[in-house]
C-alpha cells in the first residue's frame, strides 16, 4: 500500500508534472509504511475512505455476523500474519521482489 502511488507520482514528475498531492477513492491504510513513503517523496495523500471506515460502518449496520467482522479486523491489524495463517505469504516485501 503505497508503492504503486509512489511509482505513479514519480512517473508524472519524470514527465515534467508538478506532483504535490495524490488522491485515491479507497486507501487500504493497513501498512504503516504507506503514508511514510508518500511523505518521503513530498506528496500529500488524500482519500475518501479506508478499510477501517468500511469496517466501522459494517459493524454499525448489523448486516454482518460478528465472526466475519472479527476476521476482517484480524486481517486489518496484521495482514501478513493473517495471510500466512490462511495459506498466503507472510512477507509482502518478498512478493514484490519475486
C-alpha positions as a Markdown table, in Angstrom:
| # | Residue | x | y | z |
|---|---|---|---|---|
| 1 | Unk | 0.0 | 0.0 | 0.0 |
| 2 | Unk | 1.9 | 3.0 | -1.2 |
| 3 | Unk | 4.3 | 1.6 | -3.8 |
| 4 | Unk | 2.1 | 2.0 | -6.8 |
| 5 | Unk | 1.2 | 5.6 | -5.8 |
| 6 | Unk | 4.8 | 6.4 | -5.3 |
| 7 | Unk | 5.7 | 5.0 | -8.8 |
| 8 | Unk | 2.8 | 6.8 | -10.4 |
| 9 | Unk | 3.8 | 10.2 | -8.8 |
| 10 | Unk | 7.4 | 9.6 | -9.8 |
| 11 | Unk | 6.4 | 8.8 | -13.4 |
| 12 | Unk | 4.4 | 12.0 | -13.6 |
| 13 | Unk | 7.3 | 14.0 | -12.2 |
| 14 | Unk | 9.7 | 12.4 | -14.7 |
| 15 | Unk | 7.4 | 13.6 | -17.5 |
| 16 | Unk | 7.6 | 17.1 | -16.2 |
| 17 | Unk | 4.5 | 17.4 | -14.0 |
| 18 | Unk | 4.5 | 19.0 | -10.6 |
| 19 | Unk | 3.0 | 16.5 | -8.2 |
| 20 | Unk | 2.4 | 17.6 | -4.6 |
| 21 | Unk | -0.7 | 15.6 | -3.8 |
| 22 | Unk | -2.2 | 12.2 | -4.6 |
| 23 | Unk | -5.9 | 11.5 | -4.3 |
| 24 | Unk | -7.4 | 8.0 | -4.2 |
| 25 | Unk | -11.0 | 6.9 | -3.6 |
| 26 | Unk | -10.1 | 4.0 | -1.4 |
| 27 | Unk | -7.0 | 3.8 | 0.7 |
| 28 | Unk | -6.3 | 0.4 | 2.3 |
| 29 | Unk | -4.5 | 2.0 | 5.3 |
| 30 | Unk | -3.2 | -1.3 | 6.6 |
| 31 | Unk | 0.6 | -1.0 | 6.0 |
| 32 | Unk | 2.2 | 1.7 | 8.2 |
| 33 | Unk | 4.9 | 2.4 | 5.6 |
| 34 | Unk | 2.3 | 3.6 | 3.0 |
| 35 | Unk | 1.9 | 7.1 | 4.4 |
| 36 | Unk | 5.6 | 7.4 | 5.2 |
| 37 | Unk | 6.5 | 6.5 | 1.6 |
| 38 | Unk | 4.4 | 9.4 | 0.3 |
| 39 | Unk | 5.9 | 11.8 | 2.8 |
| 40 | Unk | 9.4 | 10.8 | 1.7 |
| 41 | Unk | 8.7 | 12.0 | -1.8 |
| 42 | Unk | 6.9 | 15.1 | -0.6 |
| 43 | Unk | 3.4 | 14.1 | -1.7 |
| 44 | Unk | 0.3 | 14.6 | 0.4 |
| 45 | Unk | -2.1 | 11.7 | 0.4 |
| 46 | Unk | -5.8 | 12.3 | 0.3 |
| 47 | Unk | -8.7 | 9.7 | 0.2 |
| 48 | Unk | -12.4 | 9.3 | 0.6 |
| 49 | Unk | -12.4 | 6.2 | 2.8 |
| 50 | Unk | -10.3 | 3.3 | 4.2 |
| 51 | Unk | -10.9 | -0.3 | 5.2 |
| 52 | Unk | -11.2 | 1.0 | 8.8 |
| 53 | Unk | -14.1 | 3.2 | 7.8 |
| 54 | Unk | -15.8 | 0.4 | 5.9 |
| 55 | Unk | -15.4 | -1.9 | 9.0 |
| 56 | Unk | -16.9 | 0.7 | 11.3 |
| 57 | Unk | -19.9 | 1.1 | 9.1 |
| 58 | Unk | -20.3 | -2.7 | 8.6 |
| 59 | Unk | -20.2 | -3.1 | 12.4 |
| 60 | Unk | -22.8 | -0.4 | 12.9 |
| 61 | Unk | -25.1 | -1.8 | 10.2 |
| 62 | Unk | -25.8 | -5.1 | 11.9 |
| 63 | Unk | -25.8 | -6.8 | 8.4 |
| 64 | Unk | -22.8 | -9.0 | 9.1 |
| 65 | Unk | -22.0 | -11.7 | 11.6 |
| 66 | Unk | -19.6 | -10.6 | 14.3 |
| 67 | Unk | -17.4 | -13.5 | 13.4 |
| 68 | Unk | -16.9 | -12.2 | 9.9 |
| 69 | Unk | -16.2 | -8.7 | 11.1 |
| 70 | Unk | -13.7 | -10.1 | 13.6 |
| 71 | Unk | -11.9 | -11.9 | 10.8 |
| 72 | Unk | -11.8 | -8.7 | 8.7 |
| 73 | Unk | -10.4 | -6.8 | 11.7 |
| 74 | Unk | -7.8 | -9.5 | 12.3 |
| 75 | Unk | -6.6 | -9.1 | 8.7 |
| 76 | Unk | -6.5 | -5.3 | 9.0 |
| 77 | Unk | -4.5 | -5.4 | 12.2 |
| 78 | Unk | -1.9 | -7.9 | 10.9 |
| 79 | Unk | -2.2 | -8.5 | 7.2 |
| 80 | Unk | 1.0 | -10.6 | 6.8 |
| 81 | Unk | 0.2 | -12.8 | 9.8 |
| 82 | Unk | -3.4 | -13.3 | 8.6 |
| 83 | Unk | -2.2 | -14.1 | 5.1 |
| 84 | Unk | 0.3 | -16.7 | 6.4 |
| 85 | Unk | -2.4 | -18.3 | 8.7 |
| 86 | Unk | -4.6 | -18.7 | 5.6 |
| 87 | Unk | -2.1 | -20.2 | 3.2 |
| 88 | Unk | -0.8 | -17.0 | 1.8 |
| 89 | Unk | 2.5 | -15.2 | 2.0 |
| 90 | Unk | 3.9 | -13.9 | 5.3 |
| 91 | Unk | 6.4 | -11.3 | 3.9 |
| 92 | Unk | 4.9 | -8.9 | 1.4 |
| 93 | Unk | 8.3 | -7.5 | 0.6 |
| 94 | Unk | 9.3 | -10.8 | -0.8 |
| 95 | Unk | 6.3 | -10.9 | -3.0 |
| 96 | Unk | 7.2 | -7.5 | -4.5 |
| 97 | Unk | 10.8 | -8.8 | -5.2 |
| 98 | Unk | 9.7 | -12.1 | -6.7 |
